[in-house]
Every structure is written in C-alpha cells, then in structure tokens.
Amino acid sequence: MVDPVADACEQLIRAVKATMDPQTSQIFRLEALKFCEEFKEESPLCLPCGLRLADKANAAVTRHFGFQVLEHVIKFRWNDMPQHEKVELKACTMQLLSHGTHSVLEEESHIKDAISRITVEMIKREWPQNWPDMLKEMEALTSQGETQTELVMLILLRLAEDVITFHTLPPQRRRDIQQTLTQNMDSIFTFMLAILHMNVEDYRKAIATPGMEQKARSHCRVAVATLNTLAGYIDWVVLAHITNNNCQLLEMLCLLLNEPDMQLEAAECLLIAISRKGRRDERLPFLLLFGDVAIDVILSAAQSADGLAVQTSADGNSLEVVERRYLFLKRLCQVLCAMGSQLGFLAGSESGITIPENLSKYTEALMAFTMHTSHYLKMATLPTWGGLFRSEVLSKEPVVVEMAKRYMKTCMTNLVKTGYPSRNDHPSCLYSSVDFDNDEDFHGFSLIFRAQQSDMLRLACRIAPLEAFRIAGEWLHFLIASPIDIGDASTTSSEGTCSILSPSAIQWDAETVFMESMISQMFKYLEPELDFGDISLRGSVFTTRLKIQNQIWTGFEKTKELRDVTQRTEMHRLYMNMFD
C-alpha cells in the first residue's frame, strides 16, 4: 500500500531540488515553485510531511523547506488545528531542538534560524496561558549541550525581537507576552549570565588545553550567541537588571573586551547598556565602569588600537585592515563616548557626584582614539571632548585642563588634510579606503571633521588660552623657518609649483585654521582674566601680541611662495583681526 506522506515527500524533494538546480529551465522552475506553494496552502499532509522533511538525515535545502512548511502551518492553521495536533507539533518541535540538528559547529545557520522561528511562532500563540513551563523547558534543554544552548539563545532573541522590536503579533498578545517577560526578567537575566559565564570559563580552559580547539570553538559559539541575545534585551529592560549585583554584567562585558573572539559582541552589548537613559539614581551605577577593573581593560584596548586593526596582506607586500577588529575599535570608541555622556550627565546634575579617581585613565583612553590613524575614530571622539570642555564642573578638573592642552597639540596633526582613499601617501589612507567609497566622499567628510575640530579647539582655548597662544606661535614660527616643500610629481602643479596636495600647502592650510580658531577666542577669554593693574604683565601680553602679529605678517609673506590665493587671503585676514 502506498504511503501518501512518503509519496508527497518524494514529490516535494524533487520540486525543491528543481528550484535550486541552475540547469532547470525557467518554466519548470516556476512549476516546481507553484507546486510547493500550493502544497503549503492546501495539503492536509503539511504537518507530517514537514516533520519528515525536517529530519536531519535529509539535505539542508530539503530540511529548510520542511521547516518552512511547519512555520506556515503554525502561522496560518494554528487556530483551526485540533488540540491533539497542537500538542503533537509542540512535542515534535522540542524533539527537534533536542536531537534534530547536527552539532553546533556543523549545523547550517539557516537551519538554526528556521527551527528557532517555528519555536517562537508557537510561543507567541501558546505562552504563557497554554505553555506555562516554556522557560523551564528551555532551561532544561541547555543542559544537553552547546548545540541546544545556542538554539535556546536564538529562540529568546527572536522572541524579544518579534515582541518588542518588530511588533509582529496582535496588541493583546504582545502585551501578555511582554508582561510575562518582564515578570520573569530576573530569572531570564540570571539564566543568561550563568550560561555566558560558564561558556566563557569553559572556552578559556579549552583554548589553553592542546587538542581542545574544537571544544573551545563550540563554547565560543555559544558565548557569542548569548551576547547577541543579551544585546536584544539590554536595550529595553529595566536598568536595575543591568546594574544588579554591583554591575556584574557590565564588569563581565568589560573583561570580555580582552577576548579577540568575543570582544566585538561584548563591546556592542556594553555600548547598548551604557547608552541607556534614565533617572540620576538609575545611572549612578554606571560610574563603576570608571573603576580599576573596567577602566584598565578599556585603556589597554584603546592604547593598542592603532596596530590592532591592520595586518600584513596575504602576499606580504602591504598592509590591510581587518574588518572585524576595526569594527571592534569603532564600538569601543563609542563605548568611551557613551561613558563620557553618562559622566557629564551625572556631574551636571543638581546633586553632583564625586569625580572618579580614574578620570585620567578615561581621558587617556579617549585621547588614544583622538590620536588614532583612522579619521573616523578621531571624529567620533570630538563630541565627548566638547562635553568635557563645556561642563562647568569637569572643565575645571586639572586632568581635563591638561587634556585640553594635549588636544590642542593633537590638532596640529589632525587638522592636516591627509588620507585620501585613492592615495597611498599616509597611513590613514588605508582606513579611508574602508570608510569612504571615493575621494569625493572623503572630501565631504573632511569638511565636517575640520569644522568640528575647530569648534572643539575654540573650547580648549577657553580652558588654556596661554597654552593655545604658545602652540600657535611655535607652529607658525616653525613653518616660517621651514623651506617650501612642493612634494613629488603627484602633488606638484603643472607650473612646477605647490598644489593643494603639496606638503607645505597642507601644513599652512592646517596652521591657518588653528590660528583662526585660537585668535577668535584668545583675547576674549584671556584679557578679562589678567590683572592689568600689573604693568609688567600688561607689557608682557602686549609684547607677545606684537610678536604673533609679526609672525603672521611673515607667514603672509611666506604664503606668496605657495601660489595659493586662499591661504594668502586667510593669513591676511588673521593679521587684520589682531588689531580688532
């Protein structure tokens, strides 16, 4: 006697293979697709056929279609199914989670995604009313091994995304599930943190043991899946869950910044957490990130950042950017900036705070990114420096005053326009080739970058005006004393003179921007603070002012050699401004 389920499965397998075979004609492929869709819509054999096709003995493409059939049944036939079929499908799904997949390293990602989807679709329809023990069953699955643990993490992540982010279910069901998630969040977070801690520890043990590389990769895969799931919850749960147990979660995430295989996911989790808004009392625990354990790890990663994201290319003749490492540096830089925002908020609140003892380490880490070769990373730090320099409380701290001076010195390098992605005459070109599609994109970015640098430079000049005066004078004197460098053939104009890309031209260009920013603030903030009853001090300032005027005039004369009308005009304007 012919088995109708087996017969239908054979036809479906042939149809699925036909749709995926590049040798299949377009007409036959369309017929095969039509057959598959009609089967899902109309056949009473969807449930048994879907389960049989999803068996792990089949090819991945066949299994994936089997899961699609099951997902279609749950989405569109669930309310019409008899109770015994619902119970059977639920039991079969749990069986698939337990034994229906290959090992965590062997199984295809799209299969894991498919099985997690059908589980979440059932949860959305049954939990908590008809499936009160769902969380306990998921927790029990994790005891079976890394494969099941990863699947459980994928299920919890997709559930949060569907309910909180994408709103893919009716409002009443969404409220029920969100309320139940919130009620169980303590146990969910405790569960996820335990899974993360256990797998990180097992990973470290395995990686240190010869011959255990595969086991280490398995634990790493589960730890990464757990971090991704945590990221899906951290954005919306009550802040208390993030800061519980003396910020155990945040401390664990900071320590994982030292693990190359998990540091990117840990940084993304940390960024989401530290970017959260809330009341002052809810945000106060974030100051623990300025403690020794967390800040030392962050500072270490930041100070090694300049060489972390590049490696020698396969041919050994050049350097290339390692995308994952570079992305980690971007996330770590964003974490530092978010920490600065939290510090500024807390310091500016009515109650105030005790300034963290490790503020110097924090600013050192931020400065490491400001001095990084990548223009993208440099620019990312500017709003945070602005927050520190503007803060009535933080800007008076000796550490911040000293950093304002260092920032101004850094501007001597950062204002120099280098790093075109089409060129290879500066280390920053390597990063620009990753961040920008062409020179036009880079040029647009550099205009915004320079404008923001000028704004931050003006703020720094308010904090340390005399230092700004000294730096500007020394830089101008150095350029005046230096011979004109027109560069090589690629930076020389057709007349054999400087072009806008010549070394001397870009140095003078940067210096004029620095001078303009400094002079616009200089005497506005310096003179009111000085005691001009002191005749000797008045004479000293007047003499220094004359020296700068003379140097600017000399610089104006020097720019005539550059054949650059824009720079000559800018130097002349600066000179005239000194008399205003």
N, C-alpha and C positions, 0 to 999 in steps of 0.2 A: 504493500500500500504506500502511495506517495505521501511523504511528509510535506504539507503545504508550507510550513515555516522554512524547511530546508530548501524547498524549490524556490520560494520567494527570495531567500538569502542569496542563492546562486545567481538569480537574475539581477539582483541589486549589485552584487560584486562585479558582474560583467559590465553593468551600466556605469558603475563608479570608475572602473578601470578605463572604460572608453572615454569618459570625460577627461581623464588625466593623461591619456596617451596622445602625444604630439602627432602621431601618424593618423589619428582618427579624422575622418572628414568632418567638415563643419555641420553638415546635415545630420550625420549620425550622432555627433556630439550633442546637438540640440535635442534630438530624440531621446538620448540617454538622460539628459538633464530633465526633460519633461517627464520621463518615466519615474525618476527618483522623486520629483516634487509631487507628482500625483499619488505616489505610494504614501508619502508622508501625510498628505491631505486626506486620503480616502481609505486606505487599507486598515482593516481591523487587526492586522497582524503586526502593527507597528511595534508594540511592546515586546513580544517575543523575538521578533526579527532584530530590533535594536539591541537587545541584550546579547543575542548570539553574535551579531556583527562586531560588538564592542569587545569581544573576547580577546585577550592579549596574544592568543596564538595567531590571530589574523594580521595582515599587513596594516601599517599605520594608517594608510589612507582609508582602508575599509573600516577600521576601528573608529576613525574620526567621523565617518558617515553614520556609523551606528550610534555614536553619542549625539549626533545631530538629530537623528530620529527620536531618541529618547527625550531630548530637550524640546522638540516640537510637541511630543505627547504631553509633557508636563505643562508647557505654556498654553496649549490650546485645547486640551481634552481633560485636564485635571478635574474640573468641576463636574464633568459628566461621567467620570470613571467610578465604578463601584468601589466600596471601601476596601474589599479584599485585594483589588488590583493596586490600589494606592499603597497598602501595606506591603504587598509583594515587591513593588518597584522600589520602595524605600529600603527594604531588606536587601534587594539585589544591588542597589547603589552602595550601601555600606559594605557589601561583599566586594564590590569593585574597588572601593577605597582600600580595603584590607589586602586583597590578593589579585586585583585586576590590572595591575600595572607592573612594568619592569622596574628595575632598581632606580634610585634617584638620579644616578648619573647616566643611565642608559635610556630612560624614557624620554620621548619627544615632548618638547614644551607645549605643542598644540594639543597633545593628548591630555596632559595635566590640566591645561586650561579648560578643555572640554568636560572632563569629569568634575572639575570644580564648579563649572557652570550649571550642570544638571543638579548637583547637590544644592547649590544656592537657590535655584528655582524652586526646589521642594521646600527649602527652609522658608522662603518668602511666602509660601502658601500654608505651611503647617505650624510654624513656630510662632509663639510659644504654646498656643492653645492645644494643638494636636500632637505636638512633639516636645513636651516639656523637658525631656532629658537630652536634648540635642547637644548642648555644650559638654555635658558629661561624656556622651558618646564620642564626641570629637577629641576630648582629652584622653579617653581610653585608647583611641586609635594611635596617638603619638607614642604610646608605649611599645608599639610593634616595630618601630624602626624609623630611619631617616626618611624613607620613601613616603610613609604615611604622614609623618610630621610635616613634611613640605606641603603635601596636599591639604592638610588641615589649615596651614597658614594661608594658602591660596584661597581656600573657602572663606576664611574670616576676612581676608582683604576684599574679596569680591562682594561679600555681604555688606561691608561698610560702604564700599563704592556705590553699590546699587541703591542702598537705603539713604545714605547721607549726601553723596555727591551727585549722582545721576537721577535720583528720584524715579526709578523705573517700576514703581508699583503704586496702587491706589493710595490716596491720602490716609485713609483709616488704617490700612495695613502698615503703611510707613510709620505712622505714629505708634502703633502697637509694638512693632519691632524695635524702633528707636528707643522707646521707653524701656523695653526689656533689656536691650543692650546697655543702656545707661544704668539700670538697676544691677546688672551683673558686671559692670566695668571693673570693679575692684578685683574680682576673681579672674576676669579676662586678662587684665594687665599683669597680675601676679603670675598667671599661667604663661603668658608670652615672655616675660622676663626670665622665668625659670628655664624655658626652652632655649632662649638666647644664651643665658649663662652656661647652661650645660653643654651646648654645642660648641661654644667658643672654647671652653676648657678642654673638651674632647679634641677639638681641632688642634689646639696648641700641643697637646700630648702626642697626637698622631703625627704632626708635622715634625716633631723632634725625634720620632722613632723611625729608624731606617726600615723601608719596606712597607710603610703605612700611608703612602702617598694617596692611594685611592680612598682610604678611610678618611683622611684629612679633607679631601675634596668633597666627600659626602657631607661631613659636618659643616664645612664651609658653605655648601649649597643651602643647607637648612638654616644656618645663621643668617645668610643673606635674605632668604625668603622671610624670615622672622622680622628682620629690619625693615623690609619693604612693607610688611603688614603693620608694624608699629607706625610707620610713616602715614599709613591710611587712617590711623586712629588719633594720632597726636594732634592733628590739625583741629579737631572738634571736641575732644573730651574735656571734662572739667580740668582746669590747671592742676588741681590737687593730685590727680592721678599721675601727672608728670613729675611733680616735685615731692611725692611721697617718699618716706624713708630717707630723709636727708638728701634728696635728689639722686637716689641710687641709679635711676635710669640715665640721667644726664652724665653722671660720672662714668657709667659703663660705656656710653657712647663716646665720651672723650678718650677713654683708654683704647677703644677700637680704632681711633684715628692712626694708631701705630701699626695696624694690621693691613698690609697692602691689599689683601683680597677682600677686605670688608670696609675699608676706610671711606670709600665713596658713599656707600649706603648709610654708614654711620653719620657721615657729615650731613647728608640730606635729612636724616631724622633730626639731628641736632639743630639744623637750620630751621626746620618747621617748628620745633619746640621753642627755641629762643626767640622766634619772631612773633610768638603769641602776644596778644593784647590782654589787658585785664586791670583789675584794681591794683593799687600800690602793694597791699599786703599779699596779693597773689603773685606778684612779680618779684618780691624781695628774695625768695629762694634762688632766683637766677644769679644772684651775686656769688653763690657758691662756685660758679664757673670761673670766678677770679681767684679761687683758692689754689693752693700749691699743686695739687694733683692734676687738676684740669688745665690750668694755665701753662704748666710746664710742658705738657704734651702738645698743646696748641702752639706754644712758642717754638718748640723743637721742630714741628712740622713746617711752620712758617719760615724759619731760618734756613731750612734745607730746600725751600720751594724752588729756588732759581735753577737748581740742577735736577729736580725731581721729575719734571715733565718731558725731558728730552733724552734721547738715546741715539747711539750710532746706528745708521741705517744698515740694511742687510748687506749692501756692497762695501760697507766700511769706509766710504769716501765722504760721507756727510752726516749731519745730524737731522733727526726728525722728531716731531712732537708726538708723544704717546697720549692719545686722546683721553683714555680713562684717567690717567694721572693728572692731566691738565684740567679735566673736568672736576677732579677732586680738589685741586687748588682753587678753582673758582668757587666751589661750595665752601671750602674752609675760609676763604676771604669773606664770603657772605656771612658766615657764622660770626667772624670777628666784628663785622659791621653791625650785625644784629645785637651782639653783646654791647657794643658802644651805644646803640639806641636805647637799650634797657638801662644802661648806666646813666645816660643823660636824663631819661625819664625819672628815675629814682632820685638822682641828685637834685633835680629841679623841682621835686615835689615839696609841699609845704613842710612836711616833717623832716625832709632831708635824710641823708644817710652818712655813715662813716665811710670815707673814701677807701676803697680796697687797698691793702698794703701792696698788692701785686699790680697796681696800676702801671708801674714802669715796665713790667713784663708784657702787659697787654699792649701798651703803646709800641714796644719793641717789635712785637709780632705784627702789628698793623704797619709799622714802618718797613718791615721786611717786604710786605706786599707793595708798598708805595715805591720801593726801590727795585721791584722785580722787572725783568726784561720785558714782560708782556705789558703792552699799553692797556689792554682790557683790565688786568688786575690793578694796575696803577689807578685807573679811573674809578674803579669800584670802591676804593678807599676814600675818595675825596669827600663824599657826604658825611662820613664819620669824622674826618678831621674837622669839617665845618661844624659839626655838632659839638665837638670838644672845644674848639676855639671860640664858639659863640656862648657857651654855657657860662653864666655868671659865677658858678661855683667851680667847675672843673678848669676853666681857663686860668684861674689863679693858682692852681696847683703847680709847684716847682717842676714836677715831671712834665706837665703839659707845656709849660713855658719853655723848657729845654727842647721838647719835641717840636715846638713852633720854630725854633731856631734851626733844628735839623731839617724840618720840612722845607724851609726857605733854601737851604743848601741843596736839597734834593731837587728843587725846582730848576737849578742851574743845569741839571741833566735832563729832567723830564720835559722842560719847555723846548728843548731842541727837537725839531721835527725830523725824526728818523723812523725807519721801519716800514717803508712801502712794501707791500706783499710781492710786487713784481721784481724787487731788487734783492740783492744779497750782500749789502754793504754794512749791515749792522745785525747783531744778534736778535733784535726784536723783529726782524723781517720774518724769521721762522715762525713766530707766534702769529704775526699778522696774516701770514698765508693761510692759517687755520681760521682766524676770526673774521676775515674780510674776503669777499669774493674778488675784488679788484681794487686798483688804486683809487678809483672814484669813491668807493665806499669808505676806504681808509681816510681819504681827504675830508669827507663829511664828518667822520668820527673825530678826526684830529682837531677840527674847528671847535667842536663842542668840548673836547677834552681840554684844549688850551683855555677856553673861556672859563671853565670850571676851576682849572688850576689858578687862573688869575684871581678869581673870587676868593679861593682859599688863601692865596698869597696875601691878599689885602687884609684878611682876618688875622693872619700870622703877623703881619706888620704892626697891627694894633697891639699885639701882645709883647713883641720885642722890636720896637721901632729902631733903636740904635743898632741892633744886630742886622736888621734889614738894610740900613744905611751903609754899614760896613761891607756887607756882602756885595751890594750893588756897586760900590766904589771899587772894590778889589777886582770884581769881574770886568768892569769897564776898563780899568787900568790894564788888566791882562790882555784884553782884546786890542787895545790901542797899541800895546807894545809888541803884539804878535804880527808877523808878516801875513799878507793876504795869501790864502790857500785856495786856489781855484779848483783843486781836485784833479781827477783823471778825465779822460775824454768823455766819459758818460755824464759828467757834471759841469762841463765847460760849454759856454755858448758858442755859436758859430763864429763870433768875432775873436774867440780865444780868451774871453773874459769870464767872470763869475756868472753862473746861473743861479736860480733859486735853490738848486740842489748842491751847490758848492759848499765845502766845509765852512769857509769863512762866512758865507751868506747865511747859513742856518744858525751859526753861532751868534751873529749880530742880530738876527731876527729874534732869537730867544732872549737876548740881552735887552732889547728894546721893550719887549713885553714885560720883563721883570722890572725894568726901570719905570715903566708907566704905572704898573701896579703899586710899586713902592712909593713913588713920588705923590700919587693921588692920595695916599694915606699919611705920608711921612710927617709933615708939619701940622697936619690936622690933629694928630694924636700925640706928637712929641712935644710941641711947644707949650700946650696948656699944662703939661706935667712938670716942666722945668721951672726952677726958681730963677727967674730972670733978674731978681734983685742981686744975684751973684754976678758981678760984672765980668769976672774971668770966665764963668760958664757961658754967659751971653757971647763973649768974644770967641770962645771955642766953637760954639754952634755956628756962628756967622762965618768963621774961617772954614769950617768943614763944608758949609753950604757953598762957599765960593769955589772950593776945590772940586766939588761934584759938578758945579756949573762949568768949570774949566774943562773937566774931563768929558762932559757931554759935548762941549763945543769941539774938543779934539776928536771925539768919536764921530761927530757930524762931518768934520773934515775927512776923517778916515773912510767914511762910507762912500765918499765920492769915488774911491778906487773900486768899489763894488759894482758901479754902474747900475745901482738899484734905486730907482726914484722913490719907491715906497719906504725903504729903510731910511733914506736921507730925510724924507719928509717927517717920519716918525721921530728921528733924533732931533730935528729942528723944533718940533712941537714940544718935546720933553725939555729942551733948553729954555724955550719961552715960558713954559709952565713954572720953571723955577723962580720966575720973577713975579708970579701972581700972588 
